[in-house]
């Protein structure tokens, strides 16, 4: 993906994630690229003390201006801002180790990003990976970023977000998201499928500029149910719902058996793919695009993206983390924010 060019620089928030993971490293590596500041003003939410320690670990220069909130960030200036969301004077940075401190810092950064988004101080947010266990708190009882931002920014009480994975023209969403596999079948309803397809189609139009998106839907069961022999979800729920959606004018196709669909690389024939559950969508996506994948939360009033990898404790602190997914997440967030604001966007 290439960075967007627009008539006005975007104010781009970036949350630190788990500071004992690779989040700070990939943030520093990405923002050191001069082209990033050509189209956005980066505003990091995290801890100045933590970033100081990571600069020393990486042995790099990484200048930034420390501020108490994102409000004073000026798009006319070429600089990086750091909001001191968490002010522990002596954080215990131990790369590769889960800690309560790292969870507290990650949560403080997320909370400040919400304030900045609601106040209009930033135009979009990119989230570095968190540890879903150590961040749990009375103010964070969510499975992940997607549910956290949905809680704060769903357009209505009934509105839902849609976890969408993006790598160039490969876009795949997941119907049931972060739930146990044992609950997937019971969660697949005509209402949910219709709602999520509508969100997906609208996002493909407004966020990706595709006027008449073609969406493929995967089946739940082996061989997409084999006409009811291997399961009834396709016959009783998925197929009738897709027919109703087609009558509404949505170009939706399927359900397809997922093994044959990806075995024949059929995703290239569609603008988007809808999987029934988390791993059905993420396994093929990460197999094909792990080094550049982006997680985008569609359906919300705000723009949020994230690199499609975890904390990577196994390589944290080694200086070997690849910043490509973070860079791609920043490019995509800026591109979508620009499209939503109807600003001129073109590849540079």
Secondary structure as GFF3:
##gff-version 3
##sequence-region A 1 348
A	DSSP	beta_strand	4	5	.	.	.	ID=ss1
A	DSSP	beta_strand	10	15	.	.	.	ID=ss2
A	DSSP	alpha_helix	23	31	.	.	.	ID=ss3
A	DSSP	alpha_helix	36	39	.	.	.	ID=ss4
A	DSSP	beta_strand	40	46	.	.	.	ID=ss5
A	DSSP	alpha_helix	48	58	.	.	.	ID=ss6
A	DSSP	beta_strand	65	67	.	.	.	ID=ss7
A	DSSP	three_ten_helix	70	72	.	.	.	ID=ss8
A	DSSP	beta_strand	81	84	.	.	.	ID=ss9
A	DSSP	alpha_helix	100	119	.	.	.	ID=ss10
A	DSSP	beta_strand	124	127	.	.	.	ID=ss11
A	DSSP	alpha_helix	145	153	.	.	.	ID=ss12
A	DSSP	beta_strand	162	167	.	.	.	ID=ss13
A	DSSP	beta_strand	170	174	.	.	.	ID=ss14
A	DSSP	three_ten_helix	181	183	.	.	.	ID=ss15
A	DSSP	alpha_helix	184	187	.	.	.	ID=ss16
A	DSSP	alpha_helix	190	206	.	.	.	ID=ss17
A	DSSP	beta_strand	214	218	.	.	.	ID=ss18
A	DSSP	three_ten_helix	222	225	.	.	.	ID=ss19
A	DSSP	alpha_helix	233	233	.	.	.	ID=ss20
A	DSSP	pi_helix	234	238	.	.	.	ID=ss21
A	DSSP	alpha_helix	239	247	.	.	.	ID=ss22
A	DSSP	beta_strand	251	256	.	.	.	ID=ss23
A	DSSP	alpha_helix	258	263	.	.	.	ID=ss24
A	DSSP	three_ten_helix	266	269	.	.	.	ID=ss25
A	DSSP	beta_strand	272	275	.	.	.	ID=ss26
A	DSSP	alpha_helix	278	289	.	.	.	ID=ss27
A	DSSP	beta_strand	294	298	.	.	.	ID=ss28
A	DSSP	beta_strand	304	307	.	.	.	ID=ss29
A	DSSP	alpha_helix	324	340	.	.	.	ID=ss30
A	DSSP	beta_strand	346	347	.	.	.	ID=ss31
###
